[in-house]
Amino acid sequence: MKDRSKSSQISVKSKIRRIKRITISEEIAKQIMDLISSGDLSAGQRLPSERELCENFGASRSSLREALRCLSIVGVLNAQVGEGTSVAVDGKKFLRRIVEWRMITERNDIENLLEVRIALEGVSAAKTALHATEVDIDILRKLLVKMKASVKDKKAFASLDLKFHVMLADISGNSLLADLIFLIRSQLRKAVYRVLLVPHALPLAYKEHVAVFEAIERRDPVAAGKAMQAHLEGHLQRYTKAAAYNRKTYHTSNGSLSGQKEPRIAVS
């Protein structure tokens, strides 16, 4: 085991190039990312020591530490005292940072995200129809019962709405799809709540969820995918209406309705 680890470190060292650019820490970070993407550094693998990395990069320890710190912050690397630095095993943190930053910097990304969901969750629903067990079906059925009982409670309904979508992604058997939907759920909390401000939105959303569920229960992936796409297309239309409504009623300083903050919507 030690021989394999040593040989992999030698392989990594041989592919490290000396830094020539002015932004040394950025170049170090880029090279490390390239080594990960090429497979020369794999998930869980420890990087060579700081001394060895400094020698191979031809860089100072401060530049190296800055690069490693930046990659650790975004979730690419794990740095532990006494154990060195290794490539992160779970990429969820890195994906989450990308999605969060994109949502912060792009004003129209809620609409874009809803459009992407139409395609992604259509696949999710179709795969769920193929992979759902009887236990899964029963859990979804009980969730819909709760949704029906919450059609007059926007906060509770919104939480159940998002939980329904996350559950389908989990059941679908596609772990990457499940990760993506899980990662964007926090960005959708406010969007979902605003959609529910549209008159009759809750009963409409409930009926659309029932249509998706019934197709899954019949084990009909085509119908399940179409039902989910129809639901999300309706959701997008309602969001557009809600956005226009919110521009008139929400205070731009704090994004509140009638001076009250939107409630936090829990989905887990």
Summary of the structure (lengths in Angstrom):
residues: 268
radius of gyration: 23.4
end to end distance: 40.0
largest distance: 66.8
contacts: 799
relative contact order: 0.09
helix: 70%
strand: 5%
